[in-house]
Amino acid sequence: MTVDEKKDTYRLGRWVLREDWPLWLLMAAGLLVALALYPTLPDRIPIHWNIRGEIDGWSSRSGVFIMPAGIIGLYLLFLVLPLIDPRRENYPKFQSTYRILRWTFVIFMTALGGITLAAARGVPINISFVVPVMVSVLFIIFGNLMGRIRYNWFVGIRTPWALSSEDVWRLTHRVAGRAWVIGGLISLVGAFFGGEVAARVMGLGMGAATIFAVAYSYFAWKKTGGGKLR
């Protein structure tokens, strides 16, 4: 039974294969590429860069499998966590949005893994530009989707006040989503400066948007009289 056929709660079924088969192919491709390139990689590969775009973290070449395995694990969490959510019945109400979130995360992480793999192979990549651009776009996408996320315990702004009632949740996500879009746009502009400027602007824009979201959830809670609209 699919989510479309029965709207009362979230269930796993054939809809997973019908909707997400391209993601399965993408995840399998990422793992196969890592396996194919493993013998050609140096003994040490980069896994982390500082705010100046310089490598400051290394792993043995077996670390090439960390990202593909992590992506698969993340994807499975997206499928399984709603099953134990006390608000499980709300997931069908934002099914298409939840699908976009799954796809966005998997594609983003796969692209990030590809960048890491390319760097390990010696391909010159301007990390201080590419990564801030990717993260900024991710933030903008999430901001645009935030107002559609229904009341749940795993996805969204999960402050004590936002979780106190569906009214506070709705107000928080509707307003905070705009702040995340603005924060993402600020970060995107900063990315074109590269280096430390890009990293600091990204931290400033996204940090301010996140703090605003948390603060606004408290304001919304107070505004509704502790969780109920007056």
Backbone torsions as a table, in degrees:
resi	resn	phi	psi	omega
1	MET	NA	135.0	-177.8
2	THR	-95.5	166.8	175.3
3	VAL	-63.0	-34.6	-179.3
4	ASP	-65.6	-35.0	-174.9
5	GLU	-78.1	-25.6	-178.8
6	LYS	-139.7	113.5	-170.4
7	LYS	-91.1	1.2	-171.1
8	ASP	-76.1	-25.8	-178.0
9	THR	-162.2	175.0	179.2
10	TYR	-88.2	133.6	175.9
11	ARG	-139.6	150.2	171.3
12	LEU	-87.8	143.5	-179.3
13	GLY	-171.8	-160.2	-177.4
14	ARG	-63.5	-19.7	-179.2
15	TRP	-60.5	-27.3	179.7
16	VAL	-61.9	-47.0	178.9
17	LEU	-68.0	-40.0	-177.4
18	ARG	-65.1	-40.5	-176.0
19	GLU	-87.5	-34.4	-167.1
20	ASP	-112.4	10.2	-177.4
21	TRP	-57.4	-33.9	176.7
22	PRO	-63.5	-33.0	178.0
23	LEU	-67.4	-38.9	177.9
24	TRP	-60.0	-43.1	178.5
25	LEU	-64.2	-40.7	179.9
26	LEU	-64.1	-44.2	179.8
27	MET	-66.7	-39.3	177.6
28	ALA	-65.2	-40.2	178.7
29	ALA	-63.0	-41.8	178.7
30	GLY	-60.4	-41.8	179.2
31	LEU	-68.5	-41.1	-179.9
32	LEU	-66.3	-38.9	177.8
33	VAL	-63.5	-42.6	178.2
34	ALA	-61.2	-42.4	178.6
35	LEU	-64.0	-41.7	-177.0
36	ALA	-67.9	-37.7	-175.9
37	LEU	-88.9	-13.4	-176.7
38	TYR	-50.7	-48.2	-177.9
39	PRO	-64.7	-20.5	-176.2
40	THR	-94.4	-4.6	-176.0
41	LEU	-82.2	153.1	175.1
42	PRO	-69.3	168.7	-178.1
43	ASP	-63.3	-31.4	177.2
44	ARG	-118.1	138.3	177.3
45	ILE	-128.4	147.2	179.8
46	PRO	-73.1	140.9	177.7
47	ILE	-130.1	-6.3	-179.3
48	HIS	-153.5	144.8	178.4
49	TRP	-125.7	146.6	177.7
50	ASN	-83.9	-176.3	-174.3
51	ILE	-69.2	-12.0	176.7
52	ARG	-94.5	4.3	-179.9
53	GLY	80.7	15.7	-179.6
54	GLU	-98.0	142.0	179.4
55	ILE	-67.6	126.9	177.2
56	ASP	-133.3	13.0	177.2
57	GLY	-147.6	135.2	-176.7
58	TRP	-128.7	160.3	175.9
59	SER	-142.5	161.3	170.3
60	SER	-66.1	164.1	-175.3
61	ARG	-65.6	-16.5	175.3
62	SER	-66.9	-15.4	177.0
63	GLY	-65.2	-11.2	178.4
64	VAL	-63.7	-19.0	-179.4
65	PHE	-90.9	-8.3	-177.5
66	ILE	-62.8	-46.2	-176.8
67	MET	-66.5	-49.5	178.4
68	PRO	-58.6	-41.3	179.4
69	ALA	-66.4	-40.1	179.1
70	GLY	-64.8	-37.7	179.1
71	ILE	-64.1	-44.4	178.5
72	ILE	-62.2	-43.3	178.1
73	GLY	-62.2	-42.5	178.8
74	LEU	-62.5	-44.3	179.3
75	TYR	-60.3	-44.1	179.5
76	LEU	-63.5	-35.7	176.3
77	LEU	-62.7	-40.2	177.2
78	PHE	-57.7	-35.6	-178.8
79	LEU	-79.7	-36.2	-169.5
80	VAL	-91.1	-38.5	-174.5
81	LEU	-55.1	-40.0	178.5
82	PRO	-59.2	-23.6	-179.2
83	LEU	-67.5	-24.9	-179.8
84	ILE	-109.5	8.3	179.3
85	ASP	-78.0	127.9	176.3
86	PRO	-58.3	-22.0	177.5
87	ARG	-102.3	33.2	-176.3
88	ARG	-53.6	-33.3	-176.3
89	GLU	-69.1	-13.4	-178.7
90	ASN	-84.9	-17.0	-175.8
91	TYR	-61.6	-40.3	176.6
92	PRO	-60.7	-21.0	-178.3
93	LYS	-75.6	-17.9	173.9
94	PHE	-131.8	42.1	-176.7
95	GLN	-57.2	-48.2	-177.6
96	SER	-65.9	-37.1	178.0
97	THR	-66.3	-42.1	179.0
98	TYR	-64.1	-34.6	176.6
99	ARG	-65.4	-43.2	178.6
100	ILE	-61.9	-40.0	178.1
101	LEU	-61.7	-44.6	177.7
102	ARG	-58.5	-50.1	-177.7
103	TRP	-62.5	-43.1	-178.0
104	THR	-62.1	-45.7	179.7
105	PHE	-61.5	-47.4	-177.3
106	VAL	-64.5	-44.9	-179.5
107	ILE	-65.5	-43.0	178.9
108	PHE	-60.8	-49.5	-178.4
109	MET	-66.1	-35.2	177.3
110	THR	-65.4	-42.4	177.5
111	ALA	-62.6	-41.2	178.5
112	LEU	-63.9	-39.7	176.7
113	GLY	-64.7	-37.7	178.0
114	GLY	-63.7	-38.9	178.1
115	ILE	-64.4	-43.8	178.8
116	THR	-61.8	-42.7	-179.9
117	LEU	-65.4	-41.2	178.5
118	ALA	-63.4	-41.2	178.6
119	ALA	-63.6	-37.8	178.3
120	ALA	-64.9	-27.7	179.2
121	ARG	-86.8	-0.3	177.1
122	GLY	90.4	10.0	178.5
123	VAL	-73.8	126.6	-179.9
124	PRO	-70.3	120.9	-179.7
125	ILE	-132.9	133.1	177.9
126	ASN	-82.7	83.7	-175.7
127	ILE	-59.1	-38.2	-176.1
128	SER	-68.6	-10.9	174.3
129	PHE	-106.1	-48.1	-173.2
130	VAL	-64.1	-47.8	-176.7
131	VAL	-66.1	-46.9	175.9
132	PRO	-57.8	-36.1	177.4
133	VAL	-63.7	-46.4	-179.3
134	MET	-62.4	-45.6	-179.4
135	VAL	-65.9	-38.7	179.1
136	SER	-62.6	-45.2	178.5
137	VAL	-62.4	-40.0	177.5
138	LEU	-59.4	-44.9	-179.7
139	PHE	-63.2	-41.5	179.7
140	ILE	-64.1	-42.9	178.5
141	ILE	-61.5	-47.5	-179.7
142	PHE	-62.0	-40.6	179.5
143	GLY	-60.7	-39.9	178.8
144	ASN	-69.0	-27.8	-178.3
145	LEU	-88.9	-19.3	-168.6
146	MET	-57.9	-39.5	-178.2
147	GLY	-67.2	-13.8	-179.3
148	ARG	-95.1	-11.2	-177.7
149	ILE	-74.5	123.6	-178.9
150	ARG	-85.6	164.2	-175.6
151	TYR	-53.0	117.1	177.5
152	ASN	-156.5	176.9	-175.2
153	TRP	-105.3	0.6	-174.4
154	PHE	-123.1	-26.4	-173.6
155	VAL	-121.9	124.8	177.5
156	GLY	118.8	-161.0	-179.4
157	ILE	-88.4	103.4	-170.6
158	ARG	-104.4	55.6	173.7
159	THR	-79.5	161.9	177.8
160	PRO	-57.3	-33.3	-177.2
161	TRP	-76.3	-40.6	177.8
162	ALA	-64.6	-33.5	-179.4
163	LEU	-82.1	-5.8	-175.7
164	SER	-70.7	-28.0	178.9
165	SER	-164.7	161.5	179.0
166	GLU	-67.9	-30.2	178.6
167	ASP	-65.6	-46.2	179.2
168	VAL	-65.5	-40.4	177.8
169	TRP	-57.5	-47.8	-177.1
170	ARG	-63.7	-46.0	179.9
171	LEU	-62.9	-45.2	-178.6
172	THR	-59.4	-48.7	-174.9
173	HIS	-73.5	-31.1	179.0
174	ARG	-66.4	-43.7	-177.8
175	VAL	-81.5	-43.9	-177.6
176	ALA	-64.5	-30.4	178.7
177	GLY	-59.1	-39.8	178.4
178	ARG	-64.8	-39.6	179.4
179	ALA	-64.1	-37.8	179.2
180	TRP	-67.2	-37.1	177.2
181	VAL	-63.9	-44.8	179.2
182	ILE	-63.1	-44.4	178.2
183	GLY	-60.8	-40.4	178.0
184	GLY	-65.3	-39.4	178.6
185	LEU	-66.3	-40.3	176.6
186	ILE	-61.3	-44.8	179.0
187	SER	-62.8	-38.9	-179.3
188	LEU	-63.9	-41.3	176.8
189	VAL	-63.3	-43.8	-179.8
190	GLY	-62.6	-29.0	-177.9
191	ALA	-60.2	-30.1	-176.9
192	PHE	-74.0	-9.7	174.8
193	PHE	-86.2	-21.9	177.3
194	GLY	68.4	176.5	174.8
195	GLY	57.3	-145.7	-177.5
196	GLU	-64.4	-33.9	-179.8
197	VAL	-59.6	-46.3	-179.7
198	ALA	-60.6	-44.5	-178.8
199	ALA	-65.9	-41.0	-177.7
200	ARG	-71.8	-39.8	177.4
201	VAL	-65.3	-39.8	177.5
202	MET	-62.0	-45.8	178.6
203	GLY	-62.4	-40.1	-180.0
204	LEU	-66.5	-50.0	-177.0
205	GLY	-64.5	-47.2	-177.5
206	MET	-75.7	-36.0	177.1
207	GLY	-63.8	-43.5	178.9
208	ALA	-63.6	-40.5	179.5
209	ALA	-65.3	-39.1	179.6
210	THR	-68.7	-44.0	177.9
211	ILE	-62.1	-41.0	178.2
212	PHE	-60.7	-42.2	-179.2
213	ALA	-61.4	-42.9	179.2
214	VAL	-65.7	-46.4	-179.0
215	ALA	-64.0	-40.7	-178.1
216	TYR	-67.5	-31.9	178.0
217	SER	-62.3	-36.0	176.3
218	TYR	-69.3	-41.9	178.7
219	PHE	-61.7	-41.5	179.1
220	ALA	-65.0	-37.4	177.9
221	TRP	-63.3	-43.2	177.8
222	LYS	-67.3	-40.7	-177.1
223	LYS	-62.5	-35.3	-178.5
224	THR	-89.9	7.2	178.4
225	GLY	72.9	40.5	178.3
226	GLY	84.6	27.0	172.7
227	GLY	116.3	-6.6	-179.9
228	LYS	-126.1	128.8	179.1
229	LEU	-64.0	136.3	179.6
230	ARG	-95.7	NA	NA
